[in-house]
Amino acid sequence: MIVARKSIDKVASKPKVDPRNKLNNLTGAEWQFSTKTVINKIYPSNMQHKLRSQHGGQKPPQLCADIIKTFTKEGQIVLDPLMGVGGTLLGAALCGRKGVGIELNAQWVDIYKEVCRLENLECFTTLIGNANDHLKSFEPNSIDFIFTDVPYWIMDKVTKTRSAAAQRESRLSKFNDAELQTKEEWLAEMKEIFTNAYPALKEKGYMAVFIGDMYRGQEYHLLSGELAKTISEIDGFLLKSDIIWHDDSKMLHIYGYPFAYIPSVIHQHILIFRKERRK
Ligand SMILES: C[S@@+](CC[C@H](N)C(=O)[O-])C[C@H]1O[C@@H](n2cnc3c(N)ncnc32)[C@H](O)[C@@H]1O
């Protein structure tokens, strides 16, 4: 009997969250796991994946929930200023956080709302239009965590030489209606968005940004590094980590065979920044 009582007590005494933990609701063991810089967990293609994949840049909501749980407490507010079909907002709903999203294209917001309805998940406030316009009207320090996924830099010198029809068919160009853009213009556009997002984030709050590297024009572009540098140039954003997500859904192609090595990029970066006081 005594043994049985002991084992009941063991089950009942779930590890507690340290009362000094102001960042999240994780126990020590969970916290330790969340600091890993490589994510190789497989996320299922669920939550109306077919509907969401019309976008082409959608992220797994469960992956987003895992990241959100590291940087927020239950009930806190997550902002995605480039929300697409809402991977971040769906992730926030899955783990009991609140969300707000901004998206240029209304069609992606409609899909997000439909997914919420079909999955019976809380549907958060969405603002349609340019993030640069909406962000200026956010209350300063009102957001606990910014979690977003930048539109790709789609037009390098090589793609500029492709026909207009080929560019229109590009899978990436579907979720970014941008005009022809150099990498420098793309980086400048991203800098403007994150500069405008800065005031809304609370002091010492974190920001996570998905970014994939690219092989284009016979060259590997370390876009993650370039974007990390660009955002770090904004006074007050300090780079804290670079998490590599192994994207298991990416198909392998025999690029280059049998003449040259061309990488199959099956990982993405999640850059982590913290809002520090401005110099
Ligand atoms: C990489 S996608 C985000 C995908 C998202 N993580 C998801 O799970 O669906 C980036 C989104 O940003 C939007 N976007 C690009 N520039 C924008 C801007 N200036 N303001 C608001 N949205 C913008 C694009 O339309 C695109 O849907």
The ligand as a Gaussian input file, in Angstrom:
#p B3LYP/6-31G(d) Opt

LIG

0 1
 C        6.279000      34.143000     -46.149000
 S        4.663000      34.714000     -46.202000
 C        4.014000      34.316000     -44.592000
 C        3.466000      32.912000     -44.508000
 C        2.934000      32.575000     -43.137000
 N        3.979000      32.292000     -42.195000
 C        1.980000      31.404000     -43.168000
 O        2.132000      30.440000     -42.404000
 O        1.065000      31.468000     -43.979000
 C        4.825000      36.459000     -46.134000
 C        3.524000      37.213000     -46.335000
 O        3.778000      38.608000     -46.196000
 C        2.868000      39.317000     -47.030000
 N        3.428000      40.651000     -47.223000
 C        4.476000      41.017000     -48.008000
 N        4.752000      42.322000     -47.854000
 C        3.847000      42.813000     -46.960000
 C        3.617000      44.086000     -46.376000
 N        4.376000      45.143000     -46.678000
 N        2.599000      44.219000     -45.485000
 C        1.826000      43.164000     -45.149000
 N        1.998000      41.919000     -45.677000
 C        2.993000      41.745000     -46.561000
 C        2.794000      38.469000     -48.282000
 O        1.604000      38.711000     -48.986000
 C        2.894000      37.048000     -47.707000
 O        1.640000      36.453000     -47.580000

